[in-house]
Amino acid sequence: MNKTISINIGGFVFNIEENAYQKLYHYLSTIKKNFTEVEEREEIMGDIEARIAEIFQTKLSAGKEVITEKDVENVIDIMGKPEDYVSDEFANSDAKSSTQKEKSAEQTTSTRRLFRDSENAMLGGVCSGLSHYFNIDIAIVRTLFIVFTILGGSGILIYIILLVAVPEAKTTNDKLHMRGQSINLESIKEHFTKIKDDIKSNTKNSKIKNAFNQTIDKGVQVGSTFVRAFSKIIGLAFVIGGIFALVLAVTVLFGNSGLLPMVASENIEDLPTLLSLLYPGETQSTLVFFSMIFVLLIPIISLIVVGTKVLFNYKKSFKTIAISSTILWFICAGILVITGIDLGMNMRSDTSIEYEIPYTDSSDVLFIDVSEDNKFSNHIAFDDVWNHSELVRVENENIFLGYPELVIKERQDSGNFEIILYKQSHGMSNKDAINKAERIDYKINLTGNRLLLPPYFSIPKADKLRVQRPVIEVRVPKGKRIELGKNIDRIELSVSGQHNYYDDSFSNTTWVVTGEQLICLECKTVSPLSELE
């Protein structure tokens, strides 16, 4: 049975056996005596204790809660024996035992950790820290950030996230971990030797620079006050802007705000439903929806976090969360790109199937009108609809679309009226496009010389939205005329190659083909037939 003692070393509390404690106490006391004449003794001892605490933590587990004498001996082997590092203002550092140095390097190699290197920073030390972590030239890292920024601005976003998430290398242990160097008495002393050498070399010119530095310091004090105040304003702007963007994004993604085309209570229910009508499979549309959520929300939440930290001077690091979020953002962005390409491939082919509607009436007048609309509204004029987005509705297994087109053209001879129905669609292949076009349901009612057109058509929900559309073409012989009914503005109308160009309505108008002109009798509008071809 061994007596245990509770100690605090490096800011951590450990339970240690009494004999192990005596050995550790003697070890640290000897080291401290060796640094008696060194001004940085307390800082060096603090770094040494922090390293010892780090090693002790690796020795503990669920089944082992006490530091033993063997653990202390292992620490001494790793850190090096104090007699090998006798200090005389660091002057005798070159006379250290090379054998001990090699032994220490073999027994402990520091795992590289990601820190921000403020000593070699241009902004926040992110690029310098990454160059140490991946052991590559800092110029390569900075070039990559510039490239990412040019190719869509993601470089700025990544930099901001890492600036918030990655801690700064402040202590000697942090700086040695950042470079992947061994952490023992040797490396800690070398670190302070370098600092001291830098101070000595800089001191030679200190008198010349002193007056200049005092002036600069005064300017820095004034400037820092301004920067702190300005940073608070920026932080507040980030928080307010981020919250506004978050509310807007959540409303678009999950709400029924009418901000998205075709998504409304009387049209397509929500964004997931719209995506299911576009993408080939349910799994793919679900994946796209969740990818859109993360691609939108991760930058917005990051903006709010950055603003909050700046505004309240909050120092806590969210390194793991930030790195995970960045990786997740890139994965989701990649998914959107790949699925977007796949969606484009599903629309790469287009076709048009032609159906001739038999017309046998011999009269010189063809009456054309649009039937009453029992799906959308008979009072919705085609020109009042933004991008057709109001004229989409999903019911059961069908999609109803309200944008058929009527084209009026001149016939080259003096025969009878000709009525042609074109069904158009896109698809992955020409065969796929033809199959989708054939399944367009658009029923034309022709009785005598009266042509009644439906204001909408339908497609099977399983066919997805592939730019399906019916186009009715009426060819008017010379000397004959057509009369358009009151509801004709309920569909898209093209006369002489122009779309609804007269007073936004062709309702109750009569058009006659005479010579080389198509004339509107009521509106006196004349359009050369040469424009039709």
GUVOVO-260634 format. One record per residue (C-alpha): residue in one letter; y, x, z. Coordinates in steps of 0.1 Angstrom, whole numbers. Each point is the difference from the previous one (the first is absolute). Layout:
% GUVOVO-260634
PT resn    py    px    pz
PT    A     Y     X     Z
...
//
This chain:
% GUVOVO-260634
PT resn    py    px    pz
PT    M     0     0     0
PT    N    33    15   -11
PT    K    34    -9    13
PT    T    25   -12   -26
PT    I    38     2    -2
PT    S    24   -21   -20
PT    I    26    21   -19
PT    N    28    -7   -25
PT    I     1    24   -29
PT    G    20    -5   -32
PT    G    10   -35    12
PT    F   -37   -11     3
PT    V   -20    -6    32
PT    F   -34    15     2
PT    N   -28     1    27
PT    I   -12    36     3
PT    E   -26    17    21
PT    E    15    22    28
PT    N   -15    33   -12
PT    A    12    -9   -36
PT    Y    34    -7    14
PT    Q     2    34    17
PT    K    -9    18   -32
PT    L    25   -20   -20
PT    Y    28     6    26
PT    H    -7    37    -1
PT    Y     0     0   -38
PT    L    34   -18    -3
PT    S    16    21    28
PT    T   -10    32   -17
PT    I    14   -12   -33
PT    K    32   -10    17
PT    K     4    35    16
PT    N    -4    15   -35
PT    F    31   -19   -11
PT    T    22     7    30
PT    E    27    17   -20
PT    V     0   -25   -28
PT    E    28   -25    -2
PT    E   -23   -26   -17
PT    R   -27     3    27
PT    E     2   -37    11
PT    E    -1   -13   -36
PT    I   -29    24    -8
PT    M   -19   -11    31
PT    G     6   -37    -9
PT    D   -15     6   -35
PT    I   -30    18    15
PT    E    -6   -28    25
PT    A     3   -26   -28
PT    R   -26    19   -20
PT    I   -24     2    30
PT    A     4   -37     7
PT    E    -8    -7   -37
PT    I   -32    21     3
PT    F   -10   -17    33
PT    Q     4   -34   -16
PT    T   -27     9   -25
PT    K   -24     9    28
PT    L     1   -34    16
PT    S   -20   -30   -10
PT    A   -13   -33    14
PT    G   -28    20    17
PT    K    21    29    11
PT    E    32    -5    19
PT    V     4    34    19
PT    I    11    34   -13
PT    T   -26    26     9
PT    E     2    38     4
PT    K   -17     4   -33
PT    D    28   -21   -16
PT    V    26    24    14
PT    E   -19    30   -12
PT    N    -1   -15   -35
PT    V    38    -5     2
PT    I     4    36     9
PT    D   -22    11   -29
PT    I    21   -22   -24
PT    M    34     9    14
PT    G    -7    37     6
PT    K     1    20    32
PT    P    35     7    15
PT    E    -5    37     3
PT    D    -2     2   -38
PT    Y    35   -14    -3
PT    V    22    21    24
PT    S    36    -7    -9
PT    D    29    24     1
PT    E    26   -21   -16
PT    F   -26    -5   -27
PT    A     5    36   -10
PT    N   -36    10     5
PT    S   -14   -30   -20
PT    D   -12    24   -27
PT    A   -22    18    25
PT    K   -22   -30     8
PT    S   -37     2    -3
PT    S    -9    -7   -37
PT    T   -35    -8    12
PT    Q    13   -27    23
PT    K    22   -14   -28
PT    E   -30    -3   -23
PT    K   -21   -16    27
PT    S    27   -26     8
PT    A     4    -8   -37
PT    E   -37    -5    -4
PT    Q    -4   -22    31
PT    T    29   -24    -7
PT    T    15   -12   -32
PT    S    25   -27     3
PT    T    -5   -32   -19
PT    R    30    -6   -23
PT    R    21   -30    11
PT    L    27   -17   -18
PT    F    35     6    15
PT    R    35     0   -15
PT    D    13    35    -3
PT    S    37    -2     9
PT    E     5    37    -1
PT    N    -5     1   -38
PT    A    13   -35    -7
PT    M    24   -12   -27
PT    L     0   -35    15
PT    G   -25   -10    26
PT    G   -26    28    -4
PT    V   -26   -24   -16
PT    C    -6    21   -31
PT    S    -2    33    20
PT    G   -25   -16    24
PT    L   -22   -12   -29
PT    S     1    34   -16
PT    H   -14    15    33
PT    Y   -26   -27     4
PT    F   -14     3   -35
PT    N     8    38    -2
PT    I    19    -2   -32
PT    D    34    11   -12
PT    I    28   -22    13
PT    A    15    -2   -35
PT    I   -31   -18   -12
PT    V     4   -27    27
PT    R    37    -5    -7
PT    T    -7    -2   -37
PT    L   -26   -28     6
PT    F    25   -20    21
PT    I    26     3   -28
PT    V   -26   -11   -26
PT    F   -11   -30    21
PT    T    37   -10     5
PT    I     7     1   -37
PT    L   -31   -20    -9
PT    G     9   -30    20
PT    G    17    10    32
PT    S   -32     3    21
PT    G     9    36    10
PT    I    29   -12    21
PT    L   -22   -26    17
PT    I   -28    25     8
PT    Y    26    25    13
PT    I    16   -26    23
PT    I   -35   -11    13
PT    L   -10    36     7
PT    L    34     8    16
PT    V    -6   -28    25
PT    A   -37     5     6
PT    V    -4    38     0
PT    P    12    17    32
PT    E    21    32    -1
PT    A   -16    33     9
PT    K    20     9    32
PT    T   -22    20    22
PT    T   -18    33    -8
PT    N   -33   -18     0
PT    D    13   -25   -25
PT    K    12    27   -23
PT    L   -32    20     2
PT    H   -20   -32    -6
PT    M    22    -8   -29
PT    R    -8    33   -17
PT    G   -37    -1    10
PT    Q     3    32    20
PT    S   -22    10    30
PT    I    16   -10    33
PT    N    -5    27    26
PT    L    21    25    20
PT    E     2    22   -31
PT    S    14   -27   -23
PT    I    24   -14    26
PT    K    14    35     7
PT    E     4     6   -38
PT    H    19   -32    -4
PT    F    25     9    27
PT    T     2    36   -13
PT    K    10   -14   -34
PT    I    26   -22    16
PT    K    14    29    20
PT    D     1    23   -30
PT    D    18   -27   -20
PT    I    26    -3    29
PT    K     5    38     1
PT    S     6     3   -37
PT    N    23   -30     0
PT    T    20    14    30
PT    K    13    29   -21
PT    N    22   -23   -20
PT    S     7   -24    28
PT    K    35    13     7
PT    I    11    -4   -36
PT    K   -14   -35    -2
PT    N    11   -11    35
PT    A    35   -13   -10
PT    F   -14   -17   -30
PT    N   -28   -16    20
PT    Q    24   -13    26
PT    T    20   -18   -28
PT    I   -32   -13   -14
PT    D   -12   -12    34
PT    K    32   -20     5
PT    G    -4   -16   -34
PT    V   -37    -7     7
PT    Q     9   -17    33
PT    V    25   -23   -18
PT    G   -24    -5   -29
PT    S   -30    -7    23
PT    T    19   -27    18
PT    F     8   -16   -34
PT    V   -36     4   -12
PT    R   -14   -16    32
PT    A    23   -30    -4
PT    F    -8    -2   -37
PT    S   -37     3     6
PT    K     1   -30    24
PT    I    17   -20   -27
PT    I   -27    11   -25
PT    G   -27    -8    25
PT    L    15   -35     6
PT    A     2    -6   -38
PT    F   -37    11    -4
PT    V   -11   -24    28
PT    I    21   -30   -13
PT    G    -9     7   -37
PT    G   -37     5     9
PT    I    -2   -32    20
PT    F    17   -19   -28
PT    A   -24    15   -26
PT    L   -30    -7    23
PT    V     9   -37     3
PT    L     5    -2   -37
PT    A   -33    18    -8
PT    V   -19   -22    24
PT    T    16   -31   -14
PT    V   -10    10   -36
PT    L   -35    11    10
PT    F   -10   -28    23
PT    G    26   -27    -4
PT    N    10   -26   -25
PT    S    36    10    -6
PT    G     2    -6   -38
PT    L    11    36    -4
PT    L   -30     8   -22
PT    P    -4   -16   -34
PT    M   -26   -28    -1
PT    V    -6     1    38
PT    A    13   -32    15
PT    S   -14   -30    19
PT    E    -3   -21   -32
PT    N   -12    29   -22
PT    I   -22    28    11
PT    E    -6    -2    37
PT    D     6    37    10
PT    L    -2    36   -11
PT    P   -37     5     6
PT    T    -7   -31   -22
PT    L    22    14   -28
PT    L   -18    33     2
PT    S   -33   -17    -2
PT    L    12   -16   -33
PT    L     9    33   -15
PT    Y   -27    25    11
PT    P   -36    -2   -13
PT    G   -18    -4    34
PT    E     7   -13    35
PT    T    -8    34    15
PT    Q    25    17   -22
PT    S    28   -25     6
PT    T    -6     2    38
PT    L     1    38    -2
PT    V    32    -2   -20
PT    F    16   -23    26
PT    F    -7    22    29
PT    S    11    31   -19
PT    M    33   -17    -7
PT    I     3    -8    37
PT    F    -4    37    10
PT    V    21    14   -29
PT    L    29   -23    10
PT    L    -2     0    38
PT    I    -8    37     8
PT    P    33    13   -14
PT    I    19   -28    16
PT    I   -16     5    34
PT    S     6    37    -3
PT    L    36    -6    -7
PT    I     3   -21    31
PT    V   -18    26    21
PT    V    23    28   -13
PT    G    31   -21     7
PT    T   -12    -8    35
PT    K    -7    37     8
PT    V    34    11   -13
PT    L    18   -29    17
PT    F   -16     5    35
PT    N    -7    37    -3
PT    Y   -37    -7     5
PT    K   -20    32    -1
PT    K   -36   -11     1
PT    S   -21    10   -30
PT    F   -22   -24   -20
PT    K   -17    28   -20
PT    T   -35   -16    -3
PT    I    13   -34    -9
PT    A    25    15   -25
PT    I   -26    21   -18
PT    S   -24   -29    -1
PT    S    26   -23   -14
PT    T    11    24   -27
PT    I   -37     4   -11
PT    L    -4   -38     1
PT    W    32    -5   -21
PT    F   -12    24   -27
PT    I   -35   -17    -1
PT    C    16   -35    -3
PT    A    25    12   -27
PT    G   -29    15   -19
PT    I   -20   -32     2
PT    L    30   -19   -14
PT    V     3    24   -29
PT    I   -37    -1    -8
PT    T    -2   -38     3
PT    G    32    -4   -21
PT    I   -16    21   -27
PT    D   -31   -21     1
PT    L    21   -32    -2
PT    G    17    14   -31
PT    M   -33     8   -15
PT    N   -10   -37     5
PT    M    30   -10   -22
PT    R    -2    27   -27
PT    S   -13   -23   -28
PT    D    18   -31   -12
PT    T   -10   -27   -25
PT    S    11   -33   -15
PT    I   -24   -27   -11
PT    E    13   -24   -27
PT    Y    -8   -38     0
PT    E    13   -22   -28
PT    I     9   -35    11
PT    P    -9   -25   -29
PT    Y    32   -19   -11
PT    T    -5   -28   -25
PT    D    31   -22     4
PT    S    22    -2   -32
PT    S    33    -8    16
PT    D    30    23    -3
PT    V     7     1    37
PT    L   -20    16    28
PT    F     9   -11    36
PT    I    -7    27    26
PT    D     4    -5    37
PT    V   -15    12    33
PT    S   -21   -23    22
PT    E     9    -8    36
PT    D    -7    28    25
PT    N   -23    -9    29
PT    K    -5    36    12
PT    F    34    15     4
PT    S    30   -23    -8
PT    N    12   -17   -31
PT    H    35    10    11
PT    I    -6    37    -1
PT    A    16    14   -32
PT    F   -16    31   -15
PT    D    33    19     2
PT    D     4    -7    37
PT    V   -32    18     8
PT    W     3    37    11
PT    N   -28    20   -17
PT    H   -23   -31    -1
PT    S    -6     6    37
PT    E     5   -36    10
PT    L   -25   -12   -26
PT    V   -32    13    16
PT    R   -24   -19    22
PT    V   -35     5    12
PT    E   -22   -31     6
PT    N   -37     3     8
PT    E   -15    22   -27
PT    N    28    -2   -25
PT    I    34    16    -5
PT    F    27   -22   -16
PT    L    28    18   -19
PT    G    31   -17   -14
PT    Y    13    21   -28
PT    P   -15   -10   -34
PT    E    21     8   -31
PT    L     9   -21   -30
PT    V    11    19   -32
PT    I    16   -18   -29
PT    K    -1    17   -33
PT    E     6    -8   -37
PT    R   -29    -5   -23
PT    Q     3    18   -34
PT    D   -12   -30   -21
PT    S     8   -37     0
PT    G   -33   -12    13
PT    N    -7   -17    34
PT    F     8    11    36
PT    E   -24    27    14
PT    I    -8     2    37
PT    I   -17    32    13
PT    L   -11     6    36
PT    Y    -3    37    10
PT    K   -17     9    33
PT    Q    10    35    12
PT    S   -15    22    27
PT    H    -5    36    12
PT    G   -32    15    12
PT    M   -20    32     7
PT    S   -14    -2   -36
PT    N     6   -21   -30
PT    K   -30   -21     7
PT    D    12    -5    36
PT    A    34   -11   -13
PT    I   -15   -24   -25
PT    N   -22   -16    27
PT    K    30    -5    23
PT    A    21   -14   -29
PT    E   -28   -25    -8
PT    R     0   -13    35
PT    I    37    -9     0
PT    D     2   -38     4
PT    Y    29   -15   -19
PT    K    -5   -35   -14
PT    I    24   -10   -29
PT    N     4   -37    -7
PT    L     7    -8   -37
PT    T     3   -36   -10
PT    G    12    -7   -35
PT    N    33    19    -3
PT    R     5     3    38
PT    L    -9    33    16
PT    L    -1    -1    38
PT    L    -3    34    17
PT    P   -11     6    37
PT    P    26    19    21
PT    Y   -27    22    15
PT    F   -34    14    -6
PT    S   -28    12    22
PT    I   -25    29     2
PT    P   -30     6    22
PT    K     9    18    33
PT    A   -29    24    -7
PT    D    18    12   -32
PT    K    29    14    21
PT    L    35     2   -13
PT    R    -1    19   -33
PT    V    31   -12   -18
PT    Q   -18   -31   -14
PT    R    22   -23   -20
PT    P    -1   -27   -27
PT    V    25     0   -29
PT    I     4   -30   -22
PT    E    14     8   -35
PT    V    14   -29   -21
PT    R     8     9   -37
PT    V    25   -23   -16
PT    P     0    -6   -38
PT    K    32    -1   -19
PT    G    17   -34    -1
PT    K   -18   -12    32
PT    R    13    -1    36
PT    I   -11     1    36
PT    E    14   -20    29
PT    L    -2    15    35
PT    G    -4   -23    30
PT    K    18    -1    34
PT    N   -25    23    18
PT    I    -1    27   -26
PT    D    18    24    23
PT    R   -30    -1    23
PT    I   -17    27   -21
PT    E    12    31   -16
PT    L    14    -7   -35
PT    S     6    24   -28
PT    V    19   -11   -31
PT    S     7    24   -27
PT    G   -12    29    22
PT    Q    25    -9    28
PT    H    -9   -13    34
PT    N    19   -32    12
PT    Y    32    14   -14
PT    Y    20   -32    -3
PT    D    15   -13    32
PT    D   -31     9    19
PT    S   -17   -32   -13
PT    F   -14   -14   -33
PT    S    -6   -35    16
PT    N     4   -29   -24
PT    T    10    21   -30
PT    T   -11    -2   -36
PT    W    -7    31   -22
PT    V    -2     0   -38
PT    V   -11    27   -24
PT    T    23     0   -31
PT    G    -1    30   -24
PT    E     2    31    20
PT    Q    13   -15    33
PT    L   -13   -18    30
PT    I    27   -24    11
PT    C     5   -19    32
PT    L    16   -34   -10
PT    E    14    -8    35
PT    C    13    34     9
PT    K     9    12   -35
PT    T   -17    33     8
PT    V   -12    19   -31
PT    S   -26    28     1
PT    P   -10    19   -32
PT    L   -37    -2    -6
PT    S     0    37    -9
PT    E     0     5    38
PT    L   -33   -17     4
PT    E   -20    26   -20
//
